[in-house]
Amino acid sequence: KKKKILQTGGSGANPSWGTVSSDFVKLSTTTISSATTNVDIDNVFNQSGYNCFKIFINKFRCSSANALYFRFLDNNGSQYSAGNYRWGVTGQEASSGGTNDGQQGYDWNSTNVKVSGTGGHISTDTNNKGTFILELLISNPYQSGKTGFHWVNAYLRDSGDNLMSMRGGGHLNDSTVLRGIRFTMGSGNVEEGIFTVYGIK
């Protein structure tokens, strides 16, 4: 959307309303407040004028300590589950006993992308729902060509107060056109969460 701003017009000129163009635009917000198996964010990548998209997840809680995954939705709105996801993740686990820098993993020609759970699954404690934060950048989804992605996240793991801090990236080794994304747990449900999508011009 275009926003209006009151401009002075310079010394001696009358003020006037002008249009401000933003290159970083909020496209959708999905709020989950009850248990659901999948969180589908559809028809967001097919909006014209954007080169890449950024998704933020916060205030997240799951029913069963496990990992969070995503798959893309193709141009028909069906989940793309062919084994063409290639990704790697690395990070650190911090606890009162010190840190472990060996939290890493990868998959080659996987059917989905795991964005958490390398060294420990997401805590289900309701007091910890504000601790899971994810930022996911997706490039070139609605054009014919390989789609790249990169993410960072932080969360408390399923046992104790150990902090997981992860970063990863990869691509879909297929030129199929994509229009959305599906988030799901390895087991159990998504209980709560706010999923916000921004388009970047």
C-alpha positions, -999 to +999 in steps of 0.1 A: +000+000+000+010+036-006+011+058+024+005+095+024+028+120+042+023+158+046+051+176+028+061+212+034+071+220-002+099+243+009+100+279+021+070+299+012+051+270-004+018+255+008+020+220+024+007+191+004+000+154+007+026+132-011+029+095-016+056+075+002+067+042-015+080+014+007+103-013-006+095-035+025+058-043+026+037-064+050+017-088+028-001-111+054-003-121+090-015-155+101-023-159+138-027-194+153-046-197+186-057-233+186-041-266+176-035-272+139-014-298+120-003-274+092+001-237+090-004-228+053+004-193+040-009-194+005-010-169-024+017-146-010+046-153-034+025-146-065+020-110-057+038-089-083+067-065-078+087-084-052+121-100-057+122-119-024+101-125+008+108-125+045+088-145+070+088-139+108+075-163+134+070-154+170+049-162+201+052-198+190+042-229+209+039-266+199+021-295+216+050-320+214+087-313+217+099-318+182+114-300+151+097-274+129+097-281+091+086-263+060+076-272+025+066-249-003+032-248-020+033-250-057+014-229-083-017-251-076-016-246-039-004-282-033+026-289-011+058-296-029+071-328-013+094-342-040+129-349-027+146-318-041+152-297-009+189-292-002+198-275+030+224-272+058+222-258+093+247-249+120+245-233+154+253-233+191+237-246+223+243-226+254+236-238+290+247-231+325+275-257+319+289-239+289+284-240+251+284-266+224+293-254+189+287-287+172+250-283+165+249-288+128+231-309+102+222-311+065+201-330+040+205-336+003+174-342-018+151-341+012+113-339+011+112-309+034+134-285+053+141-287+091+146-253+106+150-264+142+157-294+163+193-301+153+205-303+189+172-303+208+136-299+201+114-268+207+102-264+243+064-270+249+063-250+281+037-223+278+061-199+297+086-203+269+063-195+239+079-161+235+114-176+232+110-191+197+119-166+170+125-174+134+134-152+104+132-168+070+143-152+037+131-167+004+144-157-030+128-161-064+098-183-055+073-172-081+096-173-111+108-203-131+141-211-115+157-226-084+144-210-051+170-201-024+163-197+013+182-186+044+170-185+080+181-177+116+163-187+148+166-190+185+146-210+211+147-228+243+150-266+239+127-292+253+146-299+285+160-273+309+167-238+299+193-246+272+194-219+245+195-230+208+207-205+183+207-218+147+213-205+111+209-223+079+203-221+042+197-240+010+176-242-021+149-261-039+166-280-067+137-275-091+125-247-113+089-251-104+068-220-097+058-216-060+031-195-045+031-203-007+046-222+022+035-248+047+049-251+083+045-283+102+059-301+132+077-334+131+050-347+154+022-330+172+006-297+164+013-260+163-007-246+192+001-209+189+021-185+168+021-154+147+034-158+111+040-126+092+051-123+056+068-092+040+076-086+004+109-070-006+111-051-038 
